[in-house]
């Protein structure tokens, strides 16, 4: 890989992001908004939202994953060049978010992040799959809350380890303690989420209120590949399950296996294909070194892009009509997190890895790209780079 600066370095701007994060972090416990101290919000609307039994206020905190994901985002921002001293304005929010994770795990009976709608009119499911029928057992039945989502545990493990690096860089807190916390949580997931044995073993999408695996096969397991939750052998097992045809469709990874009795290719989270969901699995495939499988998923997303004129939809049907993606009614197109898939595709294609504090900027384009390639617009530490590949390695 050869990197060429195309503009003078500019320092990353973090003040506005830091101030906004502080404003949108819970300061008190509020049943109506699902706010808790240190919890990052779920969504903001111009007005209240009501639909049948759901009534959500304009500012709503009903999510189990936004808080660890915010910590992961802060760590990634630092890895891409936010100066270490620039982290200090985020430190109060980081400490509050870590406190929320620590309390939430300590208060649960099994040491896992769980969610439950205590208001009676909020979201019954509080991960990204937030429809009421999303959590399906292998027999198609709906699992009861409180739910411990697989991906939320993975995000928390990644967040704790990333926070340890941030605290270490700042000379604050207890980095070693957070690494131990992450290791212990990973161990609990390993003990309770695996279903089946041998080649048929896979990760359940969640545990239900009684601690039983929600053993429907779903896309959730793709979210933990990149988090550092799994061993190399466990990652390979997850990849094999993701790539089976009941999950991997011509246009991406389905939310629920086609073998599940509850499968519906136009079900919101019960068989449809979400663009960002597939993109997260793709990131995990690249991160764990499964290049051949990553290329297959890249081709699926490119096939989807071609079918929708380059405007990635929020979601689409889990089954094609001939070679065409069947639109999902009322699917947003474009949508921010689905549009971001274009960036994931390019970074996956060139195998881009950036860790400015660790002194790493490299690519591994060993997959679908030709030997001569160029990628523009990559910004690292405020400097825009052009990445080039060639017939011979260059540094």
Number of C-alpha atoms within 10 A of each C-alpha: 20 15 19 12 16 14 10 9 14 12 14 18 12 15 13 8 12 19 13 10 17 19 12 20 20 23 15 12 13 13 15 19 19 25 23 18 16 25 30 31 25 21 15 14 11 8 10 12 11 12 8 6 10 12 16 23 18 14 19 21 28 30 25 28 26 22 27 27 18 20 27 22 14 22 22 15 19 22 23 21 20 22 18 13 10 18 22 15 15 19 17 14 24 24 17 20 24 22 14 20 22 18 15 16 17 13 12 14 11 13 17 25 25 28 23 21 18 14 14 13 15 23 23 23 24 24 23 17 17 16 16 13 18 23 28 26 24 18 13 18 15 17 22 16 17 20 28 29 27 26 23 26 27 27 24 30 27 25 28 27 25 24 25 23 19 24 21 14 14 15 10 12 14 12 20 14 13 22 20 15 17 23 16 14 22 20 13 14 22 15 9 16 21 16 16 11 8 8 9 10 15 24 28 27 26 30 26 21 18 11 15 15 23 30 24 27 26 32 28 25 23 26 22 24 28 21 20 20 24 20 12 12 9 16 23 17 18 19 22 14 23 24 16 12 14 19 23 24 20 22 28 29 33 34 28 30 27 23 16 20 15 22 20 19 23 19 20 23 26 27 29 28 33 26 26 24 24 26 27 19 25 30 20 24 26 23 19 19 14 15 21 14 18 26 21 18 25 24 17 19 24 18 18 23 18 14 16 16 8 14 16 28 24 22 26 27 23 32 21 15 8 7 12 15 21 19 17 19 11 8 14 13 14 14 16 13 16 21 18 15 20 19 12 18 21 14 19 27 21 24 21 19 16 18 18 17 15 8 9 12 14 17 19 16 19 14 18 16 14 11 14 10 14 15 14 14 12 17 17 22 19 17 19 19 19 17 20 18 21 13 9 8 8 10 6
